[in-house]
Amino acid sequence: MNLRFPTAVWATAFATFVAFMGIGVVDPILPLLGRKMGATPVQIEWLFTSYIAIMAIAMLISGVVGTRLGSKKTMLLGLGLVVIFATASGLSPSIGMLALFRGGWGLGNAFFTSTALSLIVGLSAGRTSTAITLYEAALGLGIASGPLLGGFLGSASWRYPFFGTATLMAIGLILTVISVADPPQREQPRTARDIFHALGHRAVLTNALIGLSYSYAFFTILAYSPLTLPHISPVALGFTYFAWGILVAFSSVFLVNVLTRRMNPVTLLAINLGGLVIVMGLAGMAGPRWLLILIVVSGLFCGMANALFTTLAMEVSAFPRSLASGAYNFLRWAGAAIAPALSGWIGQTVGLTVPFFIAGGVVVLGVVALGIQGDLLRAALRQKRDTPTVEV
């Protein structure tokens, strides 16, 4: 695989790495936050729900802003907001203010992530599959590194992981200013209506809705599972989710490429989601030691799902990349936003491990939908090879 990309692509990949590091940086300190602030599981889970809900809503306008301001300015806007709100999170006096600032952090991340993938692909001289692989590698390594950073810094103070992320994101902002330029061909200005127009495409909507079911399970693992392990130290939790994230990166970059040479991506996605259902069911029955192992193992299935859904989002329609990405991300993050708060409430009122069964059931719905609509996605993939991009 040829990895000779322009400097702008590598700078964007680094910023992507840091952006997704910020999602999981709070994982190892969730039990610690509960003890320090006297917060319930539901209150703690709002740190994720506010972040992801604002991010999902902002996806409706972030792609529009990107076509009007240009990719570089939109990225800088997102990076700047993350630096501000990550710093504010570290200074928060209460769990409520922390959740509020995490919402602002999610707004910044929406502007960044909606632009980063299309920019990496646009600057990669038509090497779409390799560019997506680079993006997924940055995403996976960022998710892996976030908990490790949070574990080490959080062992000193729960505030330090936020300051550390803000510092790294500021470095990403500087690299973007110096290295990144807009692609030669700039997309036509868009409106929010265009995002819904893209969602009206059956293949785009189908992929996004199935992605929603998967994202619910993904954030049950990432955002809720630390609360089921209250007696594990922040450093130990950091290493656990670091190992999980390494498997996310490995499977999204290498394993999925090996397997898609042997079977259709839609078929592989169905098998992969079935495996995730089994893992979630076992997690619902596991004790603490086995739960740690199952969390790590789930990274294999999460990484492949991330890569396959991203590939389908970019390739099942003839819409421009910013619209396809914005439509897909709006629905998938909407599913992710529901998971933390609902899982926290179910875990607090029904039982700590019940949310894993619920998440597995949600993924089953996605598998059933994929079984019914799989031929639609396969046909859309075949058609994409012979159909030029349509300006909406």
C-alpha positions in Angstrom: 0.0 0.0 0.0 1.5 3.3 -1.1 1.5 5.8 1.8 3.1 8.7 0.0 0.6 11.4 0.7 1.0 15.2 0.5 2.0 17.0 3.8 -1.5 18.4 4.0 -3.0 14.9 4.2 -0.7 13.9 7.0 -1.4 17.1 8.9 -5.2 16.4 8.6 -4.6 12.8 9.7 -2.8 14.0 12.8 -5.6 16.3 13.6 -8.0 13.5 13.1 -6.0 11.3 15.5 -6.2 14.0 18.2 -9.9 14.7 17.6 -10.8 11.1 18.1 -8.5 10.8 21.1 -10.7 13.4 22.7 -13.7 11.2 22.5 -12.3 8.5 24.7 -10.0 10.5 26.9 -12.7 10.6 29.7 -13.2 6.8 29.7 -10.7 5.9 32.5 -11.8 8.8 34.7 -15.6 8.2 34.6 -15.6 6.3 37.9 -13.3 8.9 39.4 -15.6 11.7 38.3 -18.5 10.0 40.0 -16.6 9.8 43.3 -15.1 13.3 43.1 -18.3 15.1 42.1 -20.9 12.8 43.7 -22.5 12.2 40.3 -24.8 9.3 39.5 -24.2 7.1 36.4 -26.9 9.0 34.5 -25.3 12.3 35.2 -21.8 11.0 34.3 -23.1 9.6 31.0 -24.4 13.0 30.0 -20.7 13.9 29.4 -21.0 11.6 26.3 -24.6 12.3 25.4 -24.3 16.1 25.3 -21.1 15.7 23.3 -22.5 13.3 20.7 -26.0 14.9 20.5 -24.6 18.3 19.7 -22.2 16.7 17.3 -25.1 14.9 15.5 -27.2 18.0 15.2 -24.2 20.0 14.0 -23.6 17.5 11.2 -26.7 19.0 9.5 -24.8 22.3 9.1 -21.1 21.5 9.2 -21.0 20.1 5.7 -22.9 23.2 4.5 -20.4 25.5 6.3 -17.6 23.5 4.7 -18.8 24.2 1.2 -19.1 27.9 1.9 -16.0 28.6 4.0 -13.8 26.1 2.4 -12.4 22.9 4.0 -9.4 24.6 5.7 -11.4 27.4 7.4 -14.0 24.9 8.6 -11.3 22.6 10.0 -9.7 25.6 11.8 -13.1 26.6 13.2 -13.6 23.1 14.6 -10.1 22.8 16.0 -10.4 26.2 17.6 -13.7 25.3 19.3 -12.3 22.0 20.6 -9.2 23.8 22.1 -11.5 26.3 23.9 -14.1 23.8 25.2 -11.5 21.1 26.2 -9.8 23.8 28.3 -13.1 24.9 29.8 -13.9 21.3 30.6 -10.7 21.0 32.7 -11.8 24.1 34.6 -15.4 23.0 35.2 -16.7 23.5 38.8 -19.5 20.9 38.5 -20.7 17.9 36.5 -23.4 20.0 34.9 -21.0 22.6 33.6 -18.7 19.8 32.4 -21.5 18.3 30.4 -22.3 21.7 28.9 -18.7 22.3 27.9 -18.5 18.8 26.4 -21.4 19.8 24.2 -19.4 22.7 22.9 -16.5 20.3 22.3 -18.9 18.1 20.3 -19.8 21.2 18.1 -16.2 21.8 17.3 -15.6 18.1 16.5 -18.6 18.1 14.1 -17.0 20.9 12.0 -13.8 19.1 12.0 -14.8 15.5 11.3 -17.3 16.4 8.6 -14.4 18.0 6.7 -11.5 15.8 7.5 -12.5 12.7 5.6 -13.6 14.6 2.5 -10.4 16.7 2.6 -8.1 13.6 3.0 -9.9 11.9 0.1 -9.9 15.1 -2.0 -6.1 15.7 -1.6 -5.2 12.1 -2.2 -5.2 12.2 -6.0 -8.1 9.8 -6.5 -6.7 7.1 -4.2 -10.0 6.8 -2.3 -9.6 3.4 -0.7 -6.1 4.2 0.5 -7.2 7.6 1.8 -10.1 6.0 3.7 -7.6 3.5 5.2 -5.4 6.4 6.4 -8.4 8.1 7.9 -9.5 4.9 9.7 -6.0 4.4 11.0 -5.9 7.9 12.5 -9.4 7.4 13.9 -8.5 4.0 15.4 -5.2 5.1 16.9 -6.9 8.2 18.3 -9.6 6.2 20.0 -6.9 3.8 21.3 -4.6 6.6 22.6 -7.4 8.7 24.3 -8.0 6.3 27.2 -4.3 5.7 27.7 -3.7 9.5 27.9 -6.8 9.8 30.2 -5.6 7.0 32.4 -2.1 8.4 33.0 -3.1 12.0 33.4 -6.3 11.2 35.3 -4.3 9.3 37.9 -2.9 12.7 39.0 -6.1 14.7 38.5 -9.3 14.3 36.6 -8.7 17.8 35.1 -5.4 16.9 33.4 -6.8 14.8 30.5 -8.8 17.7 29.3 -5.8 20.1 29.4 -3.7 17.5 27.7 -6.2 17.1 24.8 -6.5 20.8 24.4 -2.7 21.1 24.1 -2.5 18.4 21.4 -5.4 19.9 19.5 -3.7 23.3 19.6 -0.7 21.6 17.9 -3.0 20.1 15.3 -4.5 23.6 14.7 -1.0 25.0 14.1 -0.1 22.2 11.7 -3.3 22.8 9.8 -2.6 26.5 9.5 0.9 25.8 8.1 0.3 22.7 6.0 -3.3 22.4 4.8 -4.8 24.1 1.7 -8.2 23.6 0.1 -8.5 21.0 -2.7 -8.1 22.4 -6.2 -11.8 21.7 -7.0 -14.1 23.3 -4.4 -17.6 22.0 -4.1 -20.6 24.2 -4.9 -22.2 25.9 -1.9 -24.8 23.7 -0.1 -27.8 24.1 2.2 -29.1 21.9 5.0 -31.9 20.8 2.6 -29.2 19.1 0.5 -28.3 16.9 3.5 -31.9 15.7 3.8 -31.9 15.2 0.0 -29.0 12.9 0.4 -30.8 11.0 3.1 -33.7 10.5 0.7 -31.4 8.2 -1.3 -32.4 4.7 -0.3 -28.9 3.3 -0.1 -27.5 6.3 1.9 -30.5 6.1 4.3 -30.2 2.3 4.7 -26.5 2.4 5.5 -27.0 5.3 7.9 -29.8 3.6 9.8 -27.9 0.3 10.1 -24.8 2.4 11.2 -27.1 4.0 13.9 -27.7 0.5 15.4 -24.0 -0.3 15.4 -23.1 3.1 16.9 -25.5 2.4 19.8 -23.5 -0.7 20.7 -20.1 1.1 20.0 -20.9 3.8 22.6 -22.3 1.3 25.1 -18.8 -0.2 25.0 -16.9 3.1 25.0 -19.0 5.3 27.2 -20.9 3.0 29.5 -18.8 0.0 30.2 -16.2 1.8 32.4 -19.0 2.4 35.0 -19.4 -1.4 35.4 -15.8 -1.5 36.6 -15.7 1.0 39.5 -12.9 -0.7 41.3 -10.4 -0.6 38.5 -7.8 2.2 38.6 -7.7 4.9 35.9 -4.4 3.6 34.6 -5.7 0.0 34.4 -8.8 1.2 32.6 -6.6 3.3 30.3 -4.6 0.2 29.3 -7.8 -1.8 28.8 -9.3 0.7 26.4 -5.9 1.2 24.8 -5.8 -2.5 23.9 -9.4 -2.2 22.7 -8.5 0.7 20.5 -5.4 -1.0 19.1 -7.6 -3.8 17.9 -10.0 -1.2 16.4 -7.1 0.3 14.5 -5.7 -3.1 13.4 -9.0 -4.5 12.1 -10.0 -1.2 10.4 -6.7 -0.8 8.6 -5.4 -4.3 7.9 -7.9 -7.1 8.7 -10.8 -5.5 6.8 -8.7 -5.0 3.7 -7.6 -8.7 3.7 -11.2 -9.9 4.2 -12.8 -7.6 1.6 -10.5 -9.1 -1.0 -12.3 -12.4 -0.4 -15.9 -11.4 0.1 -18.3 -8.5 -0.6 -18.2 -5.7 1.9 -21.9 -6.0 2.6 -21.6 -9.7 3.4 -18.6 -9.1 5.6 -20.5 -6.4 7.5 -23.4 -8.7 8.2 -21.0 -11.4 9.6 -19.1 -8.8 11.6 -22.2 -7.4 13.2 -23.3 -10.9 14.1 -20.0 -11.4 15.9 -20.6 -8.2 17.8 -24.0 -9.3 18.9 -22.4 -12.5 20.4 -19.8 -10.4 22.2 -22.4 -8.0 23.7 -24.5 -11.0 24.9 -21.5 -12.5 26.6 -20.6 -9.2 28.2 -24.0 -9.1 29.7 -23.3 -12.4 31.5 -19.6 -11.8 32.4 -17.9 -11.0 35.6 -15.4 -8.2 35.9 -12.3 -10.2 34.6 -14.1 -11.7 31.6 -15.8 -8.3 30.9 -12.3 -6.7 30.5 -11.4 -9.4 28.0 -14.6 -9.0 26.1 -14.2 -5.2 25.9 -10.8 -5.7 24.3 -12.0 -8.4 21.9 -15.0 -6.2 20.8 -12.4 -3.9 19.2 -11.9 -6.3 16.3 -15.6 -6.1 15.4 -15.8 -2.3 16.0 -12.8 -1.6 13.8 -14.1 -3.6 10.9 -17.6 -2.0 11.3 -16.1 1.5 11.3 -14.2 0.9 8.1 -17.0 -0.9 6.3 -19.7 1.8 7.2 -17.3 4.6 6.2 -16.6 2.9 2.8 -20.3 2.4 2.2 -21.1 6.0 3.2 -18.7 7.3 0.6 -19.4 4.8 -2.2 -23.1 3.9 -2.2 -24.3 7.1 -3.8 -23.2 9.6 -6.4 -23.6 12.6 -4.1 -20.6 14.7 -3.3 -18.4 13.5 -0.4 -19.5 16.3 2.0 -23.2 15.5 1.6 -22.7 11.8 1.8 -20.6 12.1 4.9 -22.8 14.6 6.5 -26.0 12.6 6.0 -24.4 9.4 7.2 -22.8 11.0 10.3 -26.0 12.8 11.3 -27.9 9.5 11.7 -25.1 7.4 13.1 -24.2 10.0 15.8 -27.8 10.4 16.7 -27.8 6.7 17.6 -24.6 7.1 19.5 -26.1 10.0 21.5 -28.9 7.9 22.8 -26.7 5.1 24.1 -24.7 6.6 27.0 -27.6 8.3 28.8 -30.1 5.4 28.2 -27.4 2.8 29.2 -26.6 4.8 32.4 -30.3 4.9 33.4 -30.9 1.2 32.6 -27.7 0.3 34.5 -28.7 2.4 37.5 -32.4 1.2 37.7 -32.4 -2.3 36.3 -28.9 -3.8 36.5 -25.3 -2.9 35.6 -24.9 -5.5 32.8 -28.4 -5.2 31.3 -27.3 -2.4 28.9 -25.1 -4.9 27.1 -28.1 -7.1 26.3 -30.0 -4.0 25.1 -27.1 -3.0 22.8 -26.9 -6.5 21.4 -30.6 -6.4 20.6 -30.3 -3.1 18.8 -27.5 -4.5 16.7 -29.7 -7.5 15.9 -32.2 -5.1 14.4 -29.4 -3.7 12.2 -28.4 -7.2 11.1 -32.0 -8.0 10.1 -32.2 -4.7 8.2 -29.0 -5.6 6.4 -30.3 -9.0 5.5 -33.4 -7.4 4.0 -31.6 -4.4 2.2 -28.2 -6.0 1.5 -28.9 -6.4 -2.2 -29.7 -2.7 -2.4 -26.3 -1.8 -1.0 -24.5 -4.3 -3.2 -26.2 -2.8 -6.3 -25.3 0.7 -5.2 -21.7 -0.3 -4.8 -21.6 -1.8 -8.3 -23.3 1.2 -9.8 -20.9 3.7 -8.2 -18.0 2.4 -10.3 -19.7 3.5 -13.5 -21.5 6.6 -12.4 -20.0 10.1 -12.2 -20.5 12.3 -9.1 -23.7 14.3 -9.3 -23.9 17.9 -8.1 -27.1 18.3 -6.1 
